Amino acid sequence: MLRETGRISFARWRPSPNFGPRPDGVPISLLVVHNISLPPGQFGGPEIEDFFCNRLDHSAHPYFQTIEGVQVSAHLLIRRDGALVQFVSLLERAWHAGRSCFEGQDECNDFSIGIELEGTDDIPYTPEQYRRLAEVADLIMAAWPAITADRITGHCDIAPGRKTDPGPAFDWQYFRAGLHAARGSGRNA
């Protein structure tokens, strides 16, 4: 079902205009974990969603003026409480990775799914976020078997020197243990 619709049924849909078609013949084979907070270090407001939908009030905070005109998106956002928001169909190319390379293959947006965690590099993520990320990763891996545990990576790993997220606060070992526990639960989705 997910492979046909590209939509996660329990995600709140907030469509972004910042996407495009994936190149023909390029299979979805990578999951990229990011973080974002707007304003930086603040959580819970509508700003991330507004930013991904080109509706951010750039006069509302001095930092917002530095990102005025930037058009980006992710497929999914996991809020601090584990709530899931979807901006782009998983079948489409979201604009989350920028200039990037994974195992010698450039332009990761072409073949990846981008998941943003509401957070920062240095503030611990919540248990709810790890649980939701493991659940969603399991669903995605069931729909696109080319995405294995080894093909789940951080933005910092595909854009080193340019990006640092999800940062040292992201506990990869804890996430992978949760993913291992969740594996198979999405098979019937």
N, C-alpha and C positions, 0 to 999 in steps of 0.2 A: 504493500500500500504506500509506504513512504517513498519508495523508489518511483512510484507513478505520480504522486501528488507533489512531492517535495515539501510538504507541510507536516509539521509535528502537531498532532491533534490537540494536545493539551497546552500548546503555546498560545499566548495572546498575540494576535496578528496585528502588526503595525507596519504596513508596507512602506519600504523605502524606494525612492526613485533611483538610488545609486546602485545599479546593477546592470548586467548585460548578459548576453548569451555566452555559454562556454564554447570554446572552439570544438568543431566537429572532430570526433574520434579521440578526444582526450578524456579518459575515464576519471571519475572522482576517486581519489586514492590517498587523500591526506586530510587530517583534521588538525587545525591550528588553534591553540589556546592563546588568548589575549587577555589584557585587562584594560579597563577604562574607568575613569571617574571624572565627572564634570560638576562644578569646578574641581580641579585636581584635589584629591584627598577627601572630597565630600560625597556622601552617598544618599540615595533615596529620592532625589528630585527627578523631574521630567527631562532634564537637560541632555542626557545620553540619547534618549529616544528622539528628542527634538533635533539633535545634531545629526543623527543618522537619517532623518527625514527632511533635512535642509530647512528646519523650522526654528533653529536656535536663535534666540534674541541676543545678538552679539553685544548689545549695550548693557546687558544685565550683569556682567562681571568683566573686569579688566582682562582676564585670561581669554575670554571668548573672542576678543578682538584679534588675538594672535592666530585664531583658527578660522576667521571669517573667510568664506569662499572655498574652504576645504570641503570636498564631497567624498565621503567615505560611508561604508556600511559594514555590517557583519551579517551572517545568516541569523545568528542567535545571540541573545544577551541573557545571562543568568544573574539575576539580582541577588543582593545579600541574603534575602530570605528564601532563595531557591526558586522564586518565580521566574518563568521562562517567557521571553518575548522573542518573536520571530519577525525579521525585517525583510528577508529575501528567501524565496523558494530555494531549497537545497539543490534543485536542478539548474539554477541560474548561477552566474558568476558574481559574487558579492565583491566589494572593493575594500578588502580588509588587510591584505598582506603587503601591498605595495611592491617595490622592487625586492625580489626574494628568490631563494634557490633552495631546493631540497634534493639531496643526493644527485646533484648535477643537473636537475631539471629546473629551469628558470620559470619565473612568473607563476608562483604558487596559486594565485587566485584562479588560474585556469582549471586546476585539478583538486582544489581543496574546499573544505567547509570551514568557515571561521566562527569560532565561539568566543564571545567576549564575556569575561567575568567582571562584575562591578567590583572594582578594587584597585589597589596600587601595588607596586613592586614590593613594598616593605610593610604592608599591613596584612596580617594573616587573613586568609579567606575563611568563610564560615563552613561548618559541617554541612549545612543545607546546600551550599554551592557545590561542594565535592560530591554529595549524593546526586544532585541533579545532573552534574556534568557526567558522572559515571552512567546514570540512566540514559541520558541523551546519547552519549558515545556508544553505548550498547545498541540502541536503536539504529544509529547511523551505521555501525559496523555490520549489523545484520542486513541492512539494505545494500550496503556497498562493501562486500567482503574484501576488496583490495585494501581497505583501511584496517590495518592490523594494529595491535598495541604499539608496535615499533613505528607506526606511521601516524602517531599522535605526538605532536611536537609543539614547542612554544614559538611565539613570534620571534623571540630573541635568537632562536636556533636557525631560522630561515632568513633573517635579516640581521646578522651579527654586526655590531658596530653602529647600527642604525636604530635598533629596537632592543629593549631590555625586558619586555613583558613576556610572560606573567610575573617574572621577577623572582628573587630569592624567597619571597614569602609563600610562593606556590610550592606545596609539598608533593612532589611527583610520586614519591614512594606511597604516600597515603592515598593519592588519587588512583594509582595503579592497583593497590590492594582493593579499593572500592570498585574499580572496574572489573577486576577478577571476580569479585563477589557477585557483581551484576550480570556478568556475561551469560548470555542465553535468555535473559528475561525479556529482551526485546524481539525475540524470534517470532513471536506471534502477533507483533504489532502490524 
